[in-house]
């Protein structure tokens, strides 16, 4: 299974205003609500070019089923021996961000734990947020995975045989983030059709335009039929030789939380560049059904819950995050320790690099009962 220092106090984080009306007996309730409305709205200190890490952690903090799993203590019973330091540090950090009373917290303990496994992230140099996300998801999965018997399911069709292989390992990460692609591969000489499955946690989408396009156009480009020729030819079992082939991908299993990586960093003829295309993406009702394998029912629509933004060029730049708070149902901008509420209209920018969508209803994570 393998699939991102300023100081000060944030303002305007509590949503209680002078126009809010409470009864005379609600002074205690008002205080508790003020505390509740700050849950999940906590800045993260920059430890030296760690904005890529802070942006990813803020987006993961906005995925409430994940946060709820760690706050409830369920992760403790799933921890694998000798591999739980990073997962435990992640749990403590999520607890501080959701239940702590500080305006900002330091992710230093988590960075140290993940850095022992991947030393690159201990360096004080800028790293790619998407790569960091994949490493974090992989490490959490490895620390929390359980095993079950591998199953094979076949369904016969008139002209096809669809084969689905379930993963032999599962965890909170596979349950929330793992999806599966199905590739239909057709030999262009004998028209024999074969199928291949591939597990994913992040979908890297090509950007078909340099000026402006939509997320649906990026998805359409990813799922369009492609032709394999020359060095990319397949070996056809019927022709018993290499042949040109047509390939089309579809989603065999859609994850509960789908993460899109917009491929802004491009390399052509040894020249690296960043695509600054303004990509329009919906905040609600993202429909993936056109890309779902026909065998399956229509999937629920998705709502945006987090965005990682990248500003600057290939060799540098800065990462920030936009996250929807599940308590207040409002959007916040996270720029390391600087946090502020933003309107829905400000979530759409040309700096978007990673998009986090969830098809689950938003809920408020609750901590493990200590009574």
SULTADA-V54858 format. One record per backbone hydrogen bond with DSSP energy under -1.0 kcal/mol. NH is the residue of the N-H (numbers start at 1). CO is the residue of the C=O. E is the energy in kcal/mol with one decimal. If there is no record, write none. Layout:
NH,CO,E + NH,CO,E
//
This chain:
20,17,-1.7 + 26,23,-1.6 + 30,26,-2.9 + 31,27,-1.6 + 32,28,-2.3 + 33,29,-2.5 + 34,30,-2.0 + 35,31,-1.7 + 36,32,-2.5 + 37,33,-2.6 + 38,35,-1.1 + 39,36,-1.8 + 40,97,-1.1 + 41,38,-1.8 + 43,103,-2.5 + 44,336,-1.8 + 45,105,-2.2 + 54,50,-2.3 + 55,51,-2.4 + 56,52,-1.5 + 57,53,-2.6 + 58,54,-2.1 + 59,55,-1.7 + 60,56,-2.4 + 61,57,-1.9 + 63,60,-1.2 + 64,62,-1.1 + 67,63,-2.0 + 68,64,-3.2 + 69,65,-1.4 + 70,66,-1.4 + 71,67,-3.0 + 72,68,-2.1 + 76,73,-1.3 + 80,143,-2.4 + 83,80,-1.5 + 88,84,-2.6 + 89,85,-2.4 + 90,86,-2.3 + 91,87,-2.2 + 92,88,-2.3 + 93,89,-2.1 + 94,90,-2.5 + 95,91,-2.0 + 96,92,-2.2 + 97,93,-2.3 + 98,94,-1.9 + 99,95,-3.1 + 100,96,-1.1 + 105,43,-2.3 + 111,107,-2.7 + 112,108,-2.4 + 113,109,-2.0 + 114,110,-2.7 + 115,111,-2.1 + 116,112,-1.2 + 118,114,-2.6 + 121,118,-1.9 + 122,119,-2.0 + 123,120,-1.2 + 132,128,-2.1 + 133,129,-2.4 + 134,130,-2.0 + 135,131,-2.1 + 136,132,-2.5 + 137,133,-2.7 + 138,134,-2.3 + 139,135,-2.4 + 140,136,-2.6 + 141,137,-2.2 + 142,138,-2.5 + 143,139,-2.0 + 144,140,-1.3 + 145,141,-1.3 + 146,170,-2.8 + 148,168,-1.9 + 153,164,-2.0 + 155,162,-1.8 + 157,160,-2.8 + 162,155,-1.9 + 164,153,-2.2 + 166,151,-1.7 + 170,146,-2.3 + 175,171,-2.4 + 176,172,-1.5 + 177,173,-3.1 + 178,174,-1.0 + 179,200,-3.0 + 180,253,-2.5 + 181,198,-3.4 + 182,250,-3.2 + 183,196,-3.1 + 184,248,-2.7 + 185,194,-2.9 + 186,246,-2.8 + 187,192,-2.5 + 188,244,-2.4 + 191,187,-1.7 + 194,185,-2.8 + 196,183,-1.7 + 198,181,-2.1 + 200,179,-2.3 + 203,259,-2.7 + 205,261,-3.0 + 213,278,-1.9 + 215,280,-2.7 + 218,214,-1.6 + 219,215,-2.5 + 220,216,-2.6 + 221,217,-1.9 + 222,218,-1.9 + 223,219,-2.5 + 226,247,-3.2 + 228,245,-3.5 + 232,229,-2.6 + 233,230,-1.5 + 234,243,-1.9 + 236,241,-2.4 + 240,236,-1.9 + 243,234,-2.7 + 245,228,-1.7 + 246,186,-2.5 + 247,226,-3.3 + 248,184,-1.9 + 250,182,-1.9 + 251,291,-3.7 + 252,180,-2.4 + 253,180,-2.0 + 257,176,-2.6 + 258,357,-2.0 + 260,355,-2.6 + 261,203,-3.1 + 262,353,-2.5 + 263,205,-2.3 + 264,262,-2.3 + 266,273,-2.8 + 268,271,-2.4 + 271,268,-1.7 + 273,266,-2.6 + 275,264,-3.5 + 278,211,-2.1 + 280,213,-2.6 + 286,302,-2.7 + 291,288,-2.1 + 292,289,-1.3 + 293,251,-3.2 + 296,293,-2.2 + 302,286,-2.4 + 303,358,-3.0 + 304,283,-2.6 + 305,356,-2.9 + 306,356,-1.4 + 307,322,-2.6 + 308,354,-2.4 + 309,320,-2.7 + 310,351,-2.7 + 311,318,-2.9 + 318,311,-2.6 + 320,309,-1.6 + 321,334,-2.2 + 322,307,-2.4 + 323,332,-2.3 + 324,305,-2.0 + 325,330,-3.1 + 329,325,-2.1 + 332,323,-2.4 + 333,340,-3.3 + 334,321,-3.5 + 335,338,-3.1 + 338,335,-2.3 + 340,333,-1.7 + 342,331,-2.6 + 346,343,-1.5 + 347,344,-1.5 + 353,308,-3.2 + 354,308,-1.7 + 355,260,-2.3 + 356,306,-2.9 + 357,258,-2.7 + 358,303,-2.8 + 359,256,-2.3 + 368,71,-1.9
//
